[in-house]
Amino acid sequence: MTALMDTAPGPVAPSVPQDWRITPEGTVAVMDVARTTGDYPAVNYTVRKCGVPVMDTKGRGGGRYIPVSEALLLVAAAALALAAGVALAQMYRAIKANGATIGANALTIPLQFGA
């Protein structure tokens, strides 16, 4: 069973926070994602330890850039983790393992009942 709500009329890029600096390659700085979630240590740990694909490093400090779709999954996982009282990395792994995807106006997380 999959819970899905998609209100987009056609293929449209997902909405992102206005303060994110999106690169022409479709990536965003990990720092922007961390600022959105309010928890830099948790986002940094999740990116380093959970297989979030780092597409590029830029700048003097080697700021890491990840795909916008992964950044949006991190933000969704952060909100769900806060509500469930679990660690961000734990929630990110769980939604990725279940095949979560980001659409134009939808987050799809397949739910497996009675497995």
N, C-alpha and C positions, 0 to 999 in steps of 0.2 A: 504494500500500500504506500502511496506517495501523497503527502499533503502538498498542494500547490495552489497558489493564487497568483495569476499573472494578468495584469490589467493593461499590458502594453499592446498597442495596435499592430506592431510589427517589430522586427529586429532593431532595437535601440540600445545604445550603450547604457549600462547601469548608472544611476545617479551616485555621485560621490560628494563628500563634504566639500564646501567651497574653498576651504583653506588648504586642500591637498594640492600639491604641485605635481601635476601629471606630466610625465615626459612624453615626447612624440612616440616613443616605443610602447606606451601604455603601461608604464611602471610608476610607482609612487615610493617616496622615501619612507623607510620604516619609522623614522622619527615622526612623520605626519600621522601615521597610523597610531603610534603610541600616544601622541597628543590627543587624538580623537577618543581613544579608550580611557585615557587618564592613568594608564599603568605601564610605564616604560619598561620596568624590569620584567613583567610578565610577557609583554610583546617581544622583547629582545630574546628572552629565553625560548619562547615558542618558535621564533624564526630560526634560532640557532639549533634547537634540539628536535624539532618536529618535522623537518623536511620541507619547510617553506622554501620554494625555489627563489634564490637571490639571483636576479638577472644582471645586476651591474653594481659596481661600487664607484662612487664619485666623490670628489672633493678631497680636501686635505685630511679629514678624519676618516675617509673611506666609507662615507655614508652608504648604507645598503638600500637598494631599490628592488621591490618585489612587484609582481603583476598586480594590477588593480583588482582582478577577480580574487586573488589570494588575500589582498588587503581587506576586501569587503567580507570575506569569510572570517578573517580574524576579528573584525569589528562585531560581526554577528555572534561569533563564538564567545567574545568577551561579554556581550550582553547576556547570553544564555548562561555562561559560567557564573556571572554575578547572581542571576536569578536562582540558579541551582546550588549555589554555594560550593562550587568546585573550582579547581585551577583552570586558567585559560588554556594551558597546554593540553590538559586532559579533555576539555570540551572540543578543542580544535581537532585533536586526534580522532575523537568519536564522530564528529560530523564529517570529516574527510574519509574515514573508514566506511561510512555509510553512503558515500558517493554524493555528497552535497555539491550543488552547483549554484552559480549566480546567473540570473537572467536580467533582462532590462529592468523589471520592477518586481522581481521575485527571488527569493531564496528557496531552493528546493532541497529538502532533506528527506530522502526515502526512509520511511519508518517500517521496521520489520516486526510484525506482530506474530506471535505463536510459532516462532522459529524452533 
